[in-house]
Amino acid sequence: MLKVFLVEDEYVVRKGIRDNIDWTSEGFIFCGEAARRRTANWPIP
């Protein structure tokens, strides 16, 4: 499975993407989210 870390500055868009996709059934592990690239600039666990 691939890991997904979602980076999107618009909260409503980020929440919509996060909540409307069944990550596991699509073959992904949802690892987290960030509003800005700078806060997401570290390796995914």
N, C-alpha and C positions, 0 to 999 in steps of 0.2 A: 504494500500500500504506500502511496505517496503522501507526504505531509504537506498541509496547506497552512500558510500563515497569511491572513488577509490584511492588506494595507489599503485603506481608503479614508480620505479626510472627511467625507460627508457621513455623519452618524446614521442617518436614515438609510442611505444606500448600503453602508456596511452591515447594519442590522438586517436589512432585507436579504442580502446575499447570504449572510451567516445563517439566518433562520429558515430560509426557503429551499435550501439544498440539503438533501439527505446525503451527507458526506460519506458515510460508511457504505451505503448501497452503491455509490458512484465509484468506490474504490479509493477513497481518500481518508486521511486522519486529519481532523481540524485541530490545529495546534494552538491557535490564538489569533489575536487581531491587534492592530495598532492604527491610530489616527494619522500618524506621520511616519515617513520613511526613517527619519532619524531615530525614533524610538523603537523601530523594528530592525535596526541594523546590528543584529547579533545572530549567531547560529541557532537554528531551530533544534530543540532537544530531541 
